[in-house]
């Protein structure tokens, strides 16, 4: 395996949504999301860079004070999976048409919906921007699927509070 080109490392270093992973020189941690987002980069054919994006978002029952009925969580997961699969045009700047996979996993003792997607780009800056856009897309898609009526814990409670703050609402209906 050849080494990741300096131009790709620079693109990650210059981007405010990522920081280098101290444990792996070609892996970068997403810093703009409360979810676990990791991008592994590697050289590909023709001078392109391969970007392998992984985002782990907690399953609904992991972030609620209340119990979530299995049928509710199954429906939520299926909807999340469908929505993430529709990443489509407008999210990425490059020519890639991503085909994300969503799997339910347990990571560090917590159940999560793990989204993985890979793409390659000749332009490392555009590729890093697209990787950040995919991480943001997964977070936004997750938030769209939050079901009202539950008391949420972190990180979802923080995301919802920030959305209310940004929208000028305290979350209290009048």
Secondary structure by P-SEA (a helix, b strand, c coil): cccccaaaaaaaaaccccccccccccbbbbcccccbbbbbbbbccccbbbbbbbbbbccccccccccccaaaaaaaaaaaaaaaaaccccccccccccbbbbbbbbccccccbbbbbbbccccaaaaaaaaaaaaaaaaaaaaaacccccccccaaaaaaaaaaaaaccccccc
